[in-house]
Amino acid sequence: MTDTTPAAATVPAAPAEVRQRPGAARPAFAPWDDPAAVPLISYRGVSKHYEDVVAVDKLSLTIYPREFFALLGPSGCGKTTLMRLLAGFETPTEGEIFLNGENLAGVPPHKRPVNMMFQSYALFPHLSVRDNIAFGLRRDGLPGREVKTRVDEMLELVQLTAQAKRKPHQLSGGQRQRVALARSLAKKPRVLLLDEPLGALDKRLRGETQFQLVNLQYSLGITFLVVTHDQDEAFALADRIAIMRDGAIEQVAPPAQLYENPASRYVADFVGDVNLFDGTVKEAGATAVIAGPAGLAFAAPGSGAAPGTAGCIAVRPEKMLMHAPSAAPADTVNRLEGTVEDIAYGGDYTLYRVKTAAGIVEASLFNHRRTTEAAFTWDDPVVLTFDVADAVFLDR
C-alpha cells in the first residue's frame, strides 16, 4: 500500500447541518443541488489514452466535500483509471483535475492530500497491527508521541485496540480490512480512495462492513471515493453514484434516482433487473404511449418525445402486478397476458418469468408471510399489469 498524503493535512468536523442519522441517504446532505456549493474535486474534460485505447474520454465530474461518491461500472469502463488519475499514479492525456481549487498537474502523488486503500489491503505481514498503522506516520518523521496518539485514535476508531499486537495472519478478513482502512486514515487525507474495498470479504461480512464504513466516513467528515463493480455495495455506501461506460459517464445521481429514474436504456438495464418494452411513440403529452411488439401498447409518464420517436418503456419486476385471469382488472392501460414459465424462490421474494407476446417478462412478488402458499405455479395462465407512474420512458 502506498501512503500519499502529507501529515499536515487536517480533517474538518462535519457541520451541524450534516450531522444527521448516519447512512448513505442523508436527507439534509445534497450539495450537488446547491448552485453555491463549491466542489472539492473537479475533473474537467479529462481523457486518458493508452496508445490506441481510450480509457477515459473527455470526462467532466464534480465531487463535493464530505461526500461518499461511487464509480460504478463493468470491468474496463475506466473507473479505476479515473481514481488513479486523481491519486497521481496516472497523468491525463488531456484535461485538468482540480482538488480544493488547486490544479493537480505536476503535483506528485506523495504531495497530494489523497490516500488510497487497495483491494488487496497490502498489509506488511511481518508488522503488527499497530506498526502497520504507524508505518506512514513514522516515514513522514512524526514525533513518537504523536505517532502513538494517532495510532491509538485509529485503533479505537476501527475497534481493533485489543488486536493491536497481532500480525495480519492472525486476523479475520474483516479485521484486516479495518487495519488497511485505519492506515489509510491515519495521515488524515482530504480524500480517501477505495478500490474495491470489500471485494475480498464474504457476503455476510461485506454487508456488516458496509455499515461500518458508512458510519466511519460520516463521523470523520472525509470525502470518500470508491470504485466498485458491485451494485449492492455502491447503493449501500454512496450518496451519489456515477455509472460509467466506455470511459464516459452515463448518469450521476443518488442511488434511488438511478434506480427509479434511469436516464438511459443502458442505466436501466445495468442497475438491477428490469423489463424493457421497445416501441415507437404514437401519443405524446403528459403520458407517452408507445406501440410495442405484437400490437401491444404501453404507457409511461411523458418525456416530451415526439410521435414517431423510437424508445422503450422500462418497468422493474417488483412494480409488476400478477393476477389470475378471472381477477385481473379489465381497464388497466398496461396489461399483458401470459403463462408462467419459470419460478425462482429468493427467500424474501419469488421471481416469476412469464412468457408473453412481448417476450419473457419478469415479476417479483414479495413473500410477506412465512406460511403463505404460492398463488401461482408453472404453466399457470396469468395477467401482468403495471401502473403508468411505475414505468419510465427512455428514448436513448
C-alpha positions as CSV (number, residue, x, y, z in Angstrom):
1,M,0.0,0.0,0.0
2,T,1.2,3.5,-0.8
3,D,0.7,6.4,1.6
4,T,0.4,9.6,-0.5
5,T,-0.8,12.2,2.0
6,P,1.2,14.9,3.7
7,A,0.9,14.6,7.5
8,A,-0.1,18.2,7.9
9,A,-3.5,17.7,6.2
10,T,-6.4,18.1,8.6
11,V,-10.0,16.8,8.7
12,P,-12.7,19.4,9.4
13,A,-15.6,18.4,11.6
14,A,-18.9,17.8,9.9
15,P,-21.0,21.0,10.1
16,A,-24.2,20.9,12.2
17,E,-26.5,20.7,9.1
18,V,-24.8,17.5,8.1
19,R,-25.0,15.8,11.5
20,Q,-28.0,13.7,10.6
21,R,-28.5,10.0,11.1
22,P,-25.5,8.1,9.6
23,G,-26.0,6.4,6.3
24,A,-25.8,6.9,2.6
25,A,-29.3,8.5,2.4
26,R,-28.7,11.8,4.3
27,P,-31.8,13.9,3.6
28,A,-30.1,17.2,4.5
29,F,-26.9,16.5,2.5
30,A,-27.3,17.4,-1.2
31,P,-24.6,20.0,-2.1
32,W,-24.9,19.0,-5.8
33,D,-28.3,20.6,-5.8
34,D,-26.9,23.9,-4.4
35,P,-25.6,26.3,-7.1
36,A,-23.5,28.0,-4.5
37,A,-21.7,24.8,-3.3
38,V,-18.0,24.6,-4.2
39,P,-16.8,21.1,-5.3
40,L,-13.8,19.6,-3.6
41,I,-12.8,17.6,-6.8
42,S,-13.3,18.6,-10.4
43,Y,-12.5,16.6,-13.5
44,R,-12.6,19.0,-16.4
45,G,-12.6,17.4,-19.9
46,V,-10.2,14.7,-18.8
47,S,-9.1,12.0,-21.2
48,K,-6.6,9.2,-20.8
49,H,-5.2,7.2,-23.7
50,Y,-3.0,4.1,-23.6
51,E,-1.7,4.0,-27.2
52,D,-4.8,3.3,-29.2
53,V,-7.0,2.5,-26.2
54,V,-9.2,5.3,-24.8
55,A,-9.7,4.5,-21.1
56,V,-11.3,7.9,-20.2
57,D,-12.9,10.1,-22.8
58,K,-13.3,13.9,-22.3
59,L,-15.0,13.3,-18.9
60,S,-16.1,16.0,-16.5
61,L,-17.3,15.3,-13.0
62,T,-17.6,17.2,-9.7
63,I,-17.4,15.7,-6.2
64,Y,-18.2,17.7,-3.0
65,P,-16.7,17.9,0.4
66,R,-17.8,15.1,2.8
67,E,-19.5,13.2,0.0
68,F,-19.3,9.4,-0.3
69,F,-19.1,9.0,-4.0
70,A,-19.0,5.8,-6.0
71,L,-17.8,5.0,-9.5
72,L,-19.8,2.0,-10.8
73,G,-19.4,0.1,-14.0
74,P,-18.2,-3.1,-15.7
75,S,-14.6,-4.0,-16.0
76,G,-12.7,-1.8,-18.5
77,C,-15.1,1.1,-18.2
78,G,-12.4,3.5,-16.9
79,K,-13.4,3.8,-13.3
80,T,-10.1,2.7,-11.8
81,T,-8.2,4.9,-14.2
82,L,-10.2,7.9,-13.1
83,M,-9.3,7.1,-9.5
84,R,-5.6,6.7,-10.3
85,L,-5.6,10.0,-12.2
86,L,-6.7,11.7,-9.0
87,A,-4.1,9.9,-6.9
88,G,-1.4,10.9,-9.3
89,F,-0.5,7.4,-10.4
90,E,-1.5,8.3,-14.0
91,T,-1.2,11.5,-16.0
92,P,-4.2,12.8,-18.1
93,T,-3.7,12.8,-21.8
94,E,-5.7,16.0,-21.9
95,G,-7.9,17.9,-19.5
96,E,-7.4,19.1,-15.9
97,I,-8.1,17.8,-12.4
98,F,-8.6,20.2,-9.5
99,L,-8.6,19.4,-5.8
100,N,-9.8,22.1,-3.4
101,G,-9.3,24.7,-6.2
102,E,-5.7,23.6,-6.9
103,N,-4.7,22.2,-10.4
104,L,-3.0,18.9,-9.7
105,A,-1.0,19.0,-12.9
106,G,2.6,18.2,-12.0
107,V,1.9,17.5,-8.3
108,P,3.5,14.2,-7.4
109,P,1.4,11.5,-5.6
110,H,3.1,12.0,-2.2
111,K,2.3,15.7,-2.2
112,R,-1.4,15.3,-2.9
113,P,-3.8,15.3,0.1
114,V,-5.1,11.9,-1.0
115,N,-4.7,8.4,0.2
116,M,-5.6,5.1,-1.4
117,M,-6.7,1.8,0.0
118,F,-6.2,-1.1,-2.4
119,Q,-8.4,-4.1,-2.8
120,S,-5.6,-6.5,-1.6
121,Y,-5.1,-4.3,1.6
122,A,-1.3,-4.7,1.1
123,L,-0.5,-5.1,4.8
124,F,3.0,-5.8,5.9
125,P,2.9,-9.4,7.1
126,H,5.9,-9.0,9.5
127,L,4.5,-6.0,11.3
128,S,1.8,-5.9,14.0
129,V,-1.5,-4.1,13.6
130,R,-0.1,-1.1,15.5
131,D,3.1,-1.0,13.4
132,N,1.1,-1.3,10.1
133,I,-1.0,1.7,11.0
134,A,2.1,3.7,12.2
135,F,4.2,2.9,9.1
136,G,3.3,6.0,7.0
137,L,3.4,8.3,10.0
138,R,6.9,7.2,11.0
139,R,8.1,7.5,7.4
140,D,7.0,11.1,7.5
141,G,9.1,11.7,10.6
142,L,6.3,12.5,13.1
143,P,7.5,12.5,16.7
144,G,7.0,9.2,18.5
145,R,4.4,10.6,21.0
146,E,2.3,12.0,18.1
147,V,2.5,8.7,16.2
148,K,1.3,6.8,19.3
149,T,-1.6,9.2,19.9
150,R,-2.7,9.0,16.2
151,V,-2.4,5.2,16.1
152,D,-4.4,4.8,19.4
153,E,-7.1,7.0,17.8
154,M,-7.2,4.9,14.7
155,L,-7.3,1.6,16.7
156,E,-10.2,2.9,18.7
157,L,-11.9,4.2,15.6
158,V,-11.9,0.8,13.9
159,Q,-12.4,-1.1,17.1
160,L,-9.1,-3.0,17.0
161,T,-7.4,-1.9,20.2
162,A,-7.4,-5.4,21.6
163,Q,-5.8,-6.8,18.4
164,A,-3.0,-4.1,18.3
165,K,-0.1,-6.6,18.8
166,R,-1.4,-9.2,16.4
167,K,0.1,-9.9,12.9
168,P,-2.1,-9.8,9.8
169,H,-2.3,-13.6,9.5
170,Q,-3.9,-13.7,13.0
171,L,-6.8,-11.5,11.9
172,S,-10.1,-12.2,10.1
173,G,-10.7,-10.8,6.7
174,G,-12.9,-8.0,8.1
175,Q,-10.2,-7.1,10.7
176,R,-7.5,-6.9,8.0
177,Q,-9.8,-4.6,6.0
178,R,-10.1,-2.4,9.0
179,V,-6.4,-2.3,9.6
180,A,-5.9,-1.2,6.0
181,L,-8.6,1.4,6.4
182,A,-7.0,2.7,9.6
183,R,-3.6,3.0,8.0
184,S,-5.1,5.0,5.1
185,L,-6.9,7.3,7.5
186,A,-4.0,7.8,10.0
187,K,-2.5,10.6,7.9
188,K,-5.9,12.4,7.7
189,P,-6.3,12.8,4.0
190,R,-8.8,15.2,2.4
191,V,-9.9,12.4,0.1
192,L,-9.8,8.6,0.7
193,L,-9.8,6.5,-2.4
194,L,-11.1,2.9,-2.1
195,D,-10.5,0.4,-4.9
196,E,-13.0,-2.5,-4.5
197,P,-12.6,-2.2,-0.7
198,L,-14.9,-5.1,0.2
199,G,-14.2,-7.4,-2.7
200,A,-12.1,-9.8,-0.5
201,L,-14.9,-10.3,2.1
202,D,-17.6,-12.9,2.1
203,K,-21.2,-11.8,1.6
204,R,-22.2,-11.7,5.2
205,L,-19.1,-9.8,6.4
206,R,-19.3,-7.5,3.4
207,G,-22.8,-6.4,4.5
208,E,-21.7,-5.7,8.1
209,T,-18.6,-3.8,6.9
210,Q,-20.7,-1.6,4.6
211,F,-22.5,0.0,7.6
212,Q,-19.2,0.3,9.5
213,L,-17.6,2.1,6.5
214,V,-20.5,4.5,6.0
215,N,-20.6,5.4,9.7
216,L,-16.9,5.9,9.8
217,Q,-17.0,8.2,6.8
218,Y,-19.8,10.1,8.3
219,S,-18.1,10.6,11.7
220,L,-14.8,11.7,10.1
221,G,-16.3,14.1,7.5
222,I,-13.7,13.0,4.9
223,T,-14.6,12.7,1.2
224,F,-14.6,9.0,0.1
225,L,-14.3,8.0,-3.5
226,V,-15.0,4.3,-4.0
227,V,-14.5,2.2,-7.2
228,T,-16.7,-0.9,-7.5
229,H,-18.5,-3.2,-9.9
230,D,-20.8,-4.4,-7.2
231,Q,-24.2,-2.6,-7.4
232,D,-25.3,-3.6,-4.0
233,E,-22.1,-2.2,-2.5
234,A,-22.4,1.1,-4.3
235,F,-26.0,1.5,-3.4
236,A,-25.4,0.8,0.3
237,L,-22.4,3.1,0.6
238,A,-22.7,6.1,-1.7
239,D,-24.5,9.5,-1.5
240,R,-24.2,9.6,-5.3
241,I,-23.1,7.1,-7.9
242,A,-21.6,7.7,-11.4
243,I,-22.5,5.0,-13.9
244,M,-19.6,4.6,-16.3
245,R,-19.5,3.1,-19.8
246,D,-16.6,3.0,-22.2
247,G,-14.6,5.8,-20.5
248,A,-17.6,8.1,-20.2
249,I,-20.4,8.8,-17.6
250,E,-23.9,7.7,-18.4
251,Q,-25.6,9.2,-15.3
252,V,-24.7,10.7,-12.0
253,A,-27.4,10.6,-9.3
254,P,-28.2,9.4,-5.8
255,P,-29.0,5.6,-5.7
256,A,-32.8,5.9,-5.5
257,Q,-32.8,8.3,-8.5
258,L,-30.6,6.0,-10.6
259,Y,-32.9,3.0,-9.9
260,E,-36.3,4.7,-10.2
261,N,-35.4,7.3,-12.9
262,P,-32.6,6.0,-15.1
263,A,-31.5,8.4,-17.8
264,S,-30.9,5.8,-20.5
265,R,-31.6,2.3,-21.5
266,Y,-28.1,1.4,-20.5
267,V,-28.5,2.6,-17.0
268,A,-31.9,1.0,-16.6
269,D,-30.5,-2.3,-17.8
270,F,-27.3,-2.1,-15.8
271,V,-28.8,-1.2,-12.5
272,G,-30.9,-4.0,-11.0
273,D,-33.4,-6.1,-13.0
274,V,-35.7,-4.5,-15.5
275,N,-38.3,-5.3,-18.2
276,L,-37.8,-3.3,-21.4
277,F,-40.6,-2.9,-23.9
278,D,-39.4,-1.4,-27.2
279,G,-41.6,0.5,-29.5
280,T,-42.4,3.8,-31.1
281,V,-44.2,6.8,-29.6
282,K,-47.7,7.1,-31.0
283,E,-49.1,9.6,-28.5
284,A,-47.1,12.3,-26.6
285,G,-48.0,14.6,-23.8
286,A,-48.3,14.1,-20.0
287,T,-48.4,10.3,-20.8
288,A,-46.3,8.8,-23.5
289,V,-47.9,5.8,-25.3
290,I,-45.8,3.6,-27.4
291,A,-46.7,1.0,-29.9
292,G,-44.9,-2.1,-28.8
293,P,-44.4,-5.6,-30.1
294,A,-47.3,-7.9,-31.3
295,G,-49.7,-4.9,-31.5
296,L,-49.4,-4.2,-27.8
297,A,-49.4,-0.6,-26.4
298,F,-47.7,0.6,-23.2
299,A,-47.9,3.9,-21.4
300,A,-45.5,5.8,-19.1
301,P,-45.2,9.4,-17.9
302,G,-44.4,11.7,-20.9
303,S,-40.8,12.8,-21.6
304,G,-41.5,15.3,-24.4
305,A,-40.6,12.8,-27.1
306,A,-42.5,13.4,-30.4
307,P,-44.7,10.9,-32.1
308,G,-42.5,8.5,-34.2
309,T,-39.6,8.6,-31.7
310,A,-38.1,5.1,-31.1
311,G,-37.7,4.2,-27.5
312,C,-38.6,1.8,-24.7
313,I,-40.6,1.6,-21.5
314,A,-38.7,0.3,-18.5
315,V,-40.5,-1.4,-15.6
316,R,-38.8,-3.0,-12.6
317,P,-40.0,-6.6,-11.8
318,E,-41.3,-5.6,-8.3
319,K,-43.6,-3.0,-10.0
320,M,-45.3,-5.7,-11.9
321,L,-48.6,-7.0,-10.5
322,M,-49.6,-10.6,-11.3
323,H,-53.2,-11.7,-11.4
324,A,-55.2,-14.8,-12.2
325,P,-57.2,-14.1,-15.4
326,S,-60.5,-14.1,-13.6
327,A,-59.3,-11.5,-11.1
328,A,-57.4,-9.2,-13.4
329,P,-58.6,-5.6,-13.8
330,A,-60.1,-5.0,-17.2
331,D,-59.5,-1.3,-17.6
332,T,-55.7,-1.2,-17.0
333,V,-53.7,0.5,-19.7
334,N,-50.6,-1.6,-19.2
335,R,-51.7,-5.2,-19.5
336,L,-50.0,-8.4,-20.6
337,E,-51.4,-11.9,-20.8
338,G,-49.0,-14.9,-20.5
339,T,-48.0,-18.2,-19.0
340,V,-45.7,-18.8,-16.0
341,E,-42.6,-20.4,-17.5
342,D,-40.0,-20.3,-14.7
343,I,-40.1,-19.7,-10.9
344,A,-37.1,-18.8,-8.7
345,Y,-37.6,-18.7,-4.9
346,G,-35.4,-15.9,-3.4
347,G,-36.3,-16.1,0.2
348,D,-37.9,-12.7,0.7
349,Y,-39.3,-12.7,-2.8
350,T,-40.3,-15.1,-5.6
351,L,-39.3,-14.2,-9.2
352,Y,-41.7,-15.3,-11.9
353,R,-40.7,-15.4,-15.6
354,V,-43.8,-15.1,-17.7
355,K,-44.0,-15.9,-21.4
356,T,-45.9,-13.2,-23.2
357,A,-46.4,-11.8,-26.7
358,A,-43.8,-9.2,-25.7
359,G,-41.3,-11.9,-24.8
360,I,-40.2,-13.1,-21.3
361,V,-41.4,-10.6,-18.6
362,E,-40.2,-10.9,-15.0
363,A,-42.4,-10.1,-12.0
364,S,-41.2,-10.2,-8.4
365,L,-43.7,-11.0,-5.6
366,F,-42.6,-10.4,-2.0
367,N,-43.2,-13.2,0.4
368,H,-44.8,-11.2,3.2
369,R,-45.7,-14.3,5.3
370,R,-43.8,-17.4,6.1
371,T,-46.7,-19.9,5.7
372,T,-48.4,-18.4,2.6
373,E,-48.6,-20.8,-0.3
374,A,-47.6,-19.6,-3.7
375,A,-50.6,-18.3,-5.6
376,F,-49.1,-19.2,-9.0
377,T,-47.2,-22.2,-10.3
378,W,-45.7,-23.4,-13.5
379,D,-47.8,-23.2,-16.7
380,D,-50.5,-21.1,-15.0
381,P,-52.2,-18.5,-17.2
382,V,-51.7,-15.1,-15.7
383,V,-52.2,-11.4,-16.4
384,L,-49.5,-8.9,-15.7
385,T,-50.3,-5.2,-15.1
386,F,-48.3,-2.2,-14.1
387,D,-49.2,1.4,-13.2
388,V,-48.3,4.2,-15.6
389,A,-46.5,6.0,-12.8
390,D,-44.3,3.0,-12.2
391,A,-42.9,3.0,-15.7
392,V,-40.2,5.1,-17.3
393,F,-40.0,6.1,-21.0
394,L,-36.4,6.1,-22.4
395,D,-35.5,7.4,-25.8
396,R,-31.8,6.7,-25.7
